[in-house]
Amino acid sequence: MIESLFFIDIDNIYKYLRTPKKHRSAAKYRNFRKLTYRDLSNLLEKYRKQYYKGHRCEPLVKQLNLDLIVGKAAELELLVSNIRKRHIELNL
């Protein structure tokens, strides 16, 4: 599930992979809700990288524009909003 949301920021995935612009096919990945962990793994393998779940994917995640992803994924926007509310409540 979370891997499909990474495709919202396909441009930064390609930057992470150092893919030349002429070899990028961002349109192929625009329908992110139909994509899976396997699609991300296959893309990374194409450029001699591997995707690992958990802390080992940190370099990839650091490259992503998380504000863009949260803004386009309603489920994450709600989650982040609830976390911020809870944080404010705890600090009062």
C-alpha positions as CSV (number, residue, x, y, z in Angstrom):
1,M,0.0,0.0,0.0
2,I,2.5,2.6,1.0
3,E,4.7,1.8,-1.9
4,S,1.9,2.7,-4.3
5,L,1.8,6.2,-2.8
6,F,5.5,6.7,-3.5
7,F,4.6,6.8,-7.2
8,I,2.8,10.1,-6.6
9,D,6.3,11.6,-6.7
10,I,7.6,9.5,-9.6
11,D,9.9,12.4,-10.6
12,N,11.9,12.2,-7.4
13,I,12.0,8.4,-7.7
14,Y,13.7,8.8,-11.1
15,K,16.1,11.4,-9.6
16,Y,17.0,8.9,-6.9
17,L,17.7,6.4,-9.6
18,R,19.6,9.0,-11.6
19,T,17.6,8.1,-14.6
20,P,18.4,10.2,-17.6
21,K,15.3,12.3,-18.6
22,K,15.1,10.7,-22.0
23,H,14.6,7.2,-20.3
24,R,11.9,8.3,-17.9
25,S,8.3,7.2,-18.5
26,A,6.5,8.9,-15.7
27,A,3.1,8.5,-17.4
28,K,3.4,4.8,-17.0
29,Y,3.2,5.3,-13.2
30,R,0.6,8.1,-12.9
31,N,-2.2,5.7,-11.9
32,F,-0.5,5.1,-8.5
33,R,-3.4,3.4,-6.9
34,K,-3.1,0.4,-9.2
35,L,0.7,0.0,-8.5
36,T,2.2,-2.3,-5.9
37,Y,5.4,-3.0,-4.0
38,R,6.3,-5.3,-6.9
39,D,6.1,-2.4,-9.4
40,L,8.4,-0.3,-7.2
41,S,10.8,-3.2,-6.8
42,N,10.8,-3.9,-10.6
43,L,11.5,-0.2,-11.4
44,L,14.4,-0.1,-8.9
45,E,15.8,-3.4,-10.2
46,K,15.8,-1.9,-13.7
47,Y,18.4,0.6,-12.4
48,R,20.4,-1.9,-10.3
49,K,18.8,-0.8,-7.0
50,Q,16.8,-2.9,-4.6
51,Y,13.8,-1.9,-2.5
52,Y,13.7,-3.0,1.1
53,K,10.8,-2.3,3.4
54,G,11.5,-0.6,6.7
55,H,14.6,1.5,7.6
56,R,16.6,0.3,4.7
57,C,14.4,2.3,2.3
58,E,15.3,5.6,4.0
59,P,17.5,6.9,1.2
60,L,14.6,6.6,-1.2
61,V,12.1,8.1,1.2
62,K,14.4,11.0,1.9
63,Q,14.4,11.8,-1.8
64,L,10.6,12.0,-2.0
65,N,8.5,15.1,-1.6
66,L,6.3,14.0,1.3
67,D,4.2,17.1,1.2
68,L,3.3,16.3,-2.4
69,I,2.5,12.7,-1.5
70,V,0.4,13.6,1.6
71,G,-1.5,16.3,-0.4
72,K,-2.5,13.9,-3.1
73,A,-3.3,10.9,-0.9
74,A,-6.4,11.6,1.2
75,E,-5.8,8.7,3.5
76,L,-2.4,10.2,4.5
77,E,-3.7,13.7,4.7
78,L,-6.3,12.5,7.3
79,L,-3.6,10.6,9.2
80,V,-1.2,13.5,9.3
81,S,-4.0,15.9,10.4
82,N,-4.9,13.5,13.3
83,I,-1.3,13.2,14.4
84,R,-0.9,17.0,14.4
85,K,-4.1,17.4,16.5
86,R,-2.9,14.8,18.9
87,H,0.5,16.4,19.2
88,I,-1.1,19.8,19.9
89,E,-3.3,18.2,22.6
90,L,-0.4,16.5,24.3
91,N,1.6,19.7,24.4
92,L,-1.1,21.9,25.9
